[in-house]
Amino acid sequence: MLLTRQTIGRLLKVTASAGPLLSPLNQRSPLICVMDSPSLFKGVRDRYSGVTVFSEQEPLAAVDFEHVLQASLHQWREEKVRGVWFRVNLQHADWVPVLAKNGFVYHHAREQFVMMVRWLPINEPNNVPRYAHNVVGVGAFVVTDDNDLLVVRERFYKRPHWKLPGGYVELGENLGEAAVREVKEETGVEAQFVSLVAFRHVHGSAFNCSDLYFIVHLRPTTREITMCETELAGCEWMKLEEYIKHPHVNETNKFFAERFMECQMNGVQVEATTIFHPSFNRDITVYSINSKIPGQQYNENGVKFCDQNCIKSEDKQSHGEPKL
């Protein structure tokens, strides 16, 4: 029978006229269930033979959810789908216990949604990657041409100390952008990105994540300090040599400062370059070592030009002093 609007209307009238004969559960016509709800979830396919269902794009009443879920799982198995993901928004939180009942586990969550996943293949290892397990922070090495270093004391750290301004990198921020922002927020000093100095990687940090901490060389464009009193107990400019010898500077920060001075003397720095990446279809930032000493001249192959004194010096090193 062809289902037209008129046909559905007549069926609804018949159902309504039989109201006393139907229990409250049966008053919802099976036909209307089919018309109101999809028979299968569509989801978004990925290149790894996975599918992701977004609850805000395919909303479904909780009473219909399990039936459609099980039918979809059956279809996905037939199609050799591997990972099935459900991104469940807060307003559809009643999906969560049904998903858990059907073999889904938590993968990660944010303020407005939880992501749950199930691995379907029974003869293939579960290759679903774990959620992000590193946090990224920056320490700003803000130093003037006169070797004055911007240093801070944290308000909630009770032991005597001097450290670098900095903090966590926000979503979508580059390392240099994060360092510039943190310096401005904490000290009021404005600065520009120059290069990376070093980084450390430790495990078992906040939220039981590993911690990547990048030391970022910034050049200040202002010197006046406006300290953020909610975060800091102290902020000042300190001579770099004094910082390295200061008893309230920890060994890691002393190491960073020493390496910075060595790199400056040797003309070495880790620079940022913007390169287009076809896989991402956008520009990305690549950090690489540049060992060209500022102020020196180089040929087209990157080889340093030497003056006559340099040639004589190299000749002596190669052949030894001339015999008298």
VOMIFI-387530 format. One record per residue: residue in three letters; x negated, y negated, z of N, C-alpha, C in turn. Coordinates in steps of 0.2 Angstrom, whole numbers, plus 5000, padded with zeros to 4 digits. Layout:
<recs>
ALAXYZXYZXYZ;...
</recs>
This chain:
<recs>
MET499650065000500050005000499649945000;LEU499749894996499349834995499549785001;LEU499049765005499249725011499249655009;THR499849625009499849555007500049515014;ARG500049445013500349405019501049425021;GLN501449435016502149455017502249525020;THR501749575018501849635021501649635028;ILE501049605030500849595036501449565041;GLY501749515038502249475042502849525043;ARG503049565038503549615040503349665045;LEU502749685045502449735050502549705057;LEU502349645057502349605064503049605066;LYS503549585062504249585064504449655067;VAL504249705063504449775066504149785072;THR503549765073503249785080503549745085;ALA503649675084504049635089504649665091;SER505049685086505749715087505749775092;ALA505149815091505049875095504749865102;GLY504749795104504349775110504549825116;PRO505149835118505249875124505049945124;LEU504949965118504650035117503950045117;LEU503549985117502849985117502549965124;SER502050005126501749985132501349915131;PRO501149885136500749825135500049835131;LEU499749895132499149915128499349925121;ASN499949955119500049965113500349905109;GLN500549855112500849795109500349765104;ARG499649775105499149755100499149805095;SER499349785089499449835083498749855081;PRO498649915079497949935077497849905070;LEU498349885066498149845060497849775062;ILE498149745067497849685069497149685072;CYS496949745075496349755077495849755072;VAL496049785066495549795060495549725057;MET496049685057496049625053495649575057;ASP495649575064495349525068494549545069;SER494349605069493649625070493349655064;PRO492749645063492349675058492349755059;SER492249795054492149865056491449885057;LEU490949835055490249845056489949785057;PHE489449785061489049725061488549715055;LYS488449655053488049645047487349635049;GLY487149585053486549575056486049545050;VAL485449535052484949505047484349555047;ARG484249575041483749625040483049595040;ASP482549635042481849615042481449655038;ARG480749645036480349685032480149745035;TYR480249755042480049815045480649865046;SER481149855042481749905042482049895048;GLY482149835051482449815057483049775055;VAL483549765060484049725059484249685066;THR484349625065484549585071485249555071;VAL485649565076486349535076486349475081;PHE486549425079486649365083487349355085;SER487449355091488149355094488549295092;GLU488149235091488549175089488749175082;GLN488449215078488649225071489149275070;GLU489149325074489649385073489949395080;PRO490349345082490649355089491249405089;LEU491349435094491749495095492049505102;ALA492649515103492949525109492649585112;ALA492549585119492249635123492649705122;VAL493349695121493749755120493649795114;ASP493349755109493249785102492449805101;PHE492049775106491349775105491049845104;GLU491249895109490849955109491049995103;HIS491649995101491850035095491450015089;VAL491449945088491049925082490349935083;LEU490049935089489349945090489150015088;GLN489550065090489450135089489550155082;ALA489950125078490050135071489450105067;SER489250045070488650015066488050055067;LEU487950085073487350125075487350185070;HIS487950215069487950275065487750255058;GLN487950195055487850175049487050155048;TRP486850125053486050105053485650165053;ARG485850215057485450285056485450315049;GLU486050305046486050335039485650295034;GLU485550225036485150185032484450185034;LYS484250225039483550235041483250165044;VAL483750125047483550065051483150095057;ARG482650055059482150075064482350035070;GLY482149975071482349935077482949895076;VAL483449895081484049865081483949815087;TRP484049745085484049695090484749655091;PHE484849645097485449605098485249545102;ARG485349485099485249415103485949395105;VAL486049405112486649395115486649325119;ASN487049275116487149215120487449215126;LEU487449165130487749165137488449175137;GLN488849145132489549155132489749225130;HIS489249265127489449335126489149385130;ALA488949365136488649405141488949475143;ASP489649475141489949535143489749595138;TRP489349575133489049625128488549665132;VAL488149635136487549665139487649735142;PRO488149745147488249805150488349865145;VAL488749845139488949885134488349905130;LEU487949865129487249875125486849925129;ALA486749905136486349945140486650015140;LYS487250025141487650095141487450135134;ASN487350095129487250125122486450125121;GLY486050125126485350135124484850075123;PHE485150015124484749955123484449935129;VAL483849905128483449885134483349805133;TYR483149775138482949705138482249695135;HIS482249655130481549635127481249565130;HIS481649515129481549455132482149405133;ALA482049355137482649305138482349235138;ARG482849195136482749125138483349095141;GLU483349025141483948995145484649015143;GLN484649015136485349025133485449095130;PHE484949135130485149205127484649255130;VAL484849315129484449375131484349415124;MET483849445123483649485117483649565119;MET484049605117484049675118483849715112;VAL483549775113483249815107483349885108;ARG483449925103483449995103483050015097;TRP482650065098482250105093482650165091;LEU482850165084483250225082482950285080;PRO482350285077482050345074481850395080;ILE481950455079481850505085481150535083;ASN480950535077480350575075479750525074;GLU479850465076479350405075479150365081;PRO478550355083478350315089478750245089;ASN478950225095479250165095478650105094;ASN478750075089478250015087478549945088;VAL479049945092479249875094478749835098;PRO478549785096477949745100478249715106;ARG477849715111478049685118478149615117;TYR478549585121478649505121477949475122;ALA477949405120477349365121477049375129;HIS476449395129476149415136475549365137;ASN475449315134474949265135475249195136;VAL474949165141475149085142474549045140;VAL474648995137474148955134474148885137;GLY473548865140473448805143472848765140;VAL472748695142472248655139471948615145;GLY471248615145470948565149470648515145;ALA470748445146470548395142469848365144;PHE469348375140468648345141468648285138;VAL468848235142468848165139468248125141;VAL467848115137467148085138467048025134;THR466747975137466547915133465847915129;ASP465747865125465047865122464447855128;ASP464647835133464247825139464147885144;ASN464547935142464548005146464947995152;ASP465447955152465947945158466447995156;LEU466548045161467048095160467648085165;LEU468248095162468848085166469048145170;VAL469048135176469148195181469748175186;VAL470048235188470648225192470648275198;ARG471048255203471148305209471948315209;GLU472148375209472848395210473148385217;ARG473748365217474048345223474248405227;PHE474348465224474548525228474048575229;TYR473448555227472848595228472448565234;LYS472448605240472248575246471448575246;ARG471148615243470348625244470048565240;PRO469548535243469248475239468948495232;HIS469148455227468948475220469048425216;TRP468648425210468748385204468748425198;LYS469248415194469448455188469548415182;LEU469748455177469948415171470648405170;PRO470948355168471648345167471848395162;GLY472548415162472748465157473348505160;GLY473548555156474148595158474348645152;TYR474948665153475248715148475348685141;VAL475248725136475448705129476148715128;GLU476548665126477248675124477348705118;LEU477948735117478148775111478048725105;GLY477748745100477648715094477048655094;GLU476748655099476148605100475448635098;ASN475048595094474348615093473948605100;LEU473348635100472948625106472748555107;GLY472548515102472448445103472948405105;GLU473548415102474148375104474348385111;ALA474248445113474448465120473948425125;ALA473348425123472848395127472948315128;VAL473048285122473148215122473848195126;ARG474348235125474948225129474848235137;GLU474448285139474348295146473948235149;VAL473448215145473048165148473448095148;LYS473848085144474348025144474748025150;GLU475148085151475548095156475248095163;GLU474648125164474348125170473948065172;THR473648035167473147975169473347915166;GLY473747915161473947855157473447835152;VAL472847875151472347855146472547885140;GLU472447845134472547875128471947895124;ALA471947955121471347985118471548015111;GLN471048035108471048065101470648135101;PHE470948185098470648245097469948245093;VAL469448275096468848285092468648355090;SER468648395095468448465094468648515100;LEU468548575099468548625105467848635108;VAL467848645114467248655118467148725119;ALA467648755122467548825124468248855126;PHE468348915128468948935131468849005135;ARG469249015140469249075144469849115143;HIS469849175145470349225144470349265151;VAL470849255155470949295161471649335161;HIS471649385165472249425165472549425172;GLY473249445172473549445178473749375181;SER473849335177473949265179474749255180;ALA474949195179475649175180476149225176;PHE476649245180477149285177476849355175;ASN476249375178475949435176475749435169;CYS475649375166475349365159474649355159;SER474249365153473649345152473649265151;ASP473049235153473049165152472449145148;LEU472649105142472149075138472049005139;TYR471448975141471348905143470848875139;PHE471048825135470548795130470348735132;ILE469648715132469348655134469348615127;VAL469648555127469748515121469348445122;HIS468848435118468548375118468948315115;LEU469048265119469448205117469048145118;ARG469148095113468748035114469347985116;PRO469147945122469647895124469747835120;THR470347815119470447745115470547695120;THR470747715127470847665132470447695138;ARG470347645143470047675149470447655155;GLU470947615155471247595161471647665163;ILE471647675170471947735173472647715176;THR473147745174473847745178474047815180;MET473847825186473847895189474547925190;CYS474747985188475448015190475348035197;GLU475748005201475648025208476048085210;THR476548105206476848165208476448225206;GLU475948225202475548275201474848275203;LEU474548215204473848205206473748165212;ALA473248185216473048145222472448105220;GLY472148105215471548065213471348075206;CYS471048015203470848015196470347965195;GLU469847975192469247925191468847945185;TRP468447895183467847915178467247935182;MET466947985180466348005183465748025178;LYS465148005180464648025175464548095174;LEU464448115168464448185166463848225170;GLU463348195171462748225175462948235182;GLU463348185185463548195192464048245193;TYR464548255188465048305188464748375188;ILE464248385184463848445184463548465191;LYS463348415194463048435201463448425207;HIS464048405206464548385211464748445215;PRO464748445222464848505226465648525225;HIS466048485223466748495223466948515216;VAL466548525212466648555205466548625205;ASN466948665202466848745202466348765197;GLU466148825197465648845193465848845185;THR466448865185466748875178466748805174;ASN466948755178466948685175466248655174;LYS465848675178465148655177464848685171;PHE465048755170464848785164465048755158;PHE465748735158466048695152465648635150;ALA465448595156465148535155464448545152;GLU464048595154463448605152463448625145;ARG463948665143463948695136464148635131;PHE464548585134464748525130464148485128;MET463648475134463048435133462648475128;GLU462548535128462148575123462348565116;CYS463048575115463348565109463248495106;GLN463248445110463148375108462448365106;MET461948395109461248395108461048425101;ASN461448485100461248525094461748505088;GLY462148465089462648445084463148495082;VAL463348535086463748595085464448575088;GLN465048585084465648575087466148625083;VAL466748635087467248675084467748635081;GLU467848625075468348575072468948605070;ALA469448565069470148585067470248565059;THR470448615055470548605048471248625047;THR471648585043472248605041472248635034;ILE472548695033472548735027473248765026;PHE473348765020474048795018473948875018;HIS474448905021474448975022475149005018;PRO475049045012475549065008476049105012;SER475849145016476249195020476749155024;PHE476549105027476949065032477349005028;ASN477048995022477348945017477248875021;ARG476748865024476648795027475948785029;ASP475748725031475048715033474948745040;ILE474348765041474148795048473548755050;THR473348765057472748735059472248785060;VAL471648785057471148835058470548795062;TYR470248835067469748805071469048845069;SER468548805067467948835065467348795067;ILE466748835067466148795070465848755064;ASN465648695066465248655061464648635064;SER464048655061463448645064463048585061;LYS463348545057463048495055462948435060;ILE462348415061462248355066462448295063;PRO462848255067463148195065462548145063;GLY462548105058462048065056461548085051;GLN461448155051461048185046461348185039;GLN460848195034461148195027461048275025;TYR461548295021461448365019461648365011;ASN461348415008461448425001462148454999;GLU462248464993462948494991463048564994;ASN462448594996462548664998462548665006;GLY462548605009462548605016461848615019;VAL461348605015460648615018460448545020;LYS460148535026459948475028459348445024;PHE459348375022458748345019458248335025;CYS457548345023457048335028456648275025;ASP456348235029455948175027455248205027;GLN454748165026454048195025453748215031;ASN453948185037453748205044453948275045;CYS454648285043454948355045454648405041;ILE454448395034454048445030453348465033;LYS453048405035452348425038452448465045;SER452948455049453048485055453248565053;GLU453648575048453848645046453248675043;ASP452848645040452248675037451748695042;LYS451648655047451248675053451548735056;GLN452148745057452448795061452348865057;SER452348855050452348915045451648935045;HIS451148895044450448915043449948895048;GLY450248865053449748855059449348795058;GLU449048765063448648705062448048725057;PRO447848675053447248685049446648695053;LYS446148735050445548745054445048685052;LEU444648665057444148615056443548645053;
</recs>
